[in-house]
Amino acid sequence: MTTDTTFTPKLLDQLPANYERPKDLTGADGLFKQLKKALIEALGAELSDHLG
């Protein structure tokens, strides 16, 4: 389940484009929490794939 994903500077610039306040990035439903959740889910799937 390995995927080659490259995070280009353009993509990274687009991520916070629709956020206006610091709370939008760091709040309970902010971008950072969403990214962290996605990363943990991806790592969990990757570990499951490797460990069976």
N, C-alpha and C positions, 0 to 999 in steps of 0.2 A: 504494500500500500504506500510505497514511497513515491512522492511526487517532487519533481524538480521545480521549485518555485523561486523566482528571483524577485526581490523587492527593489524595484527601481526607484530612483529619487522622485520621479514623476508620480508614481503610485503613492509613495510616502507623503508627498505634498498634498495629494487628493484626499487622504484619509480624514484630516481634520477640517476640510473645506467648509462643511455645513455646521460647524460648531462655533458658537459665538461667545460663550462664557466659560470660565475655567471649570465650572460645575459640569458642563457638557463633556468635558474630557475626563475629569477625575471623580465625578459624582457616582452615586449608587448604580446608575444605568449608563455611565459615561463610556467613552470610547476605550479607555484603558482597561476597564473591567471587561468589556466585550472582547477585546483582543486577548486578554489573559484567559478568559473562558475558552475561546477558540483554540488557543495554544495548548491548554491543558487537555482538551478533548482530542486534539490531534496527537499529542504525545501519548495519551492513553490508548488510542487506536493503534499507534505505532508499536507500543509495548505489547499490546494484545497480539498483534500480528507476529512479533518476534518470539514471544514466549508461549504462544498457543492458547 
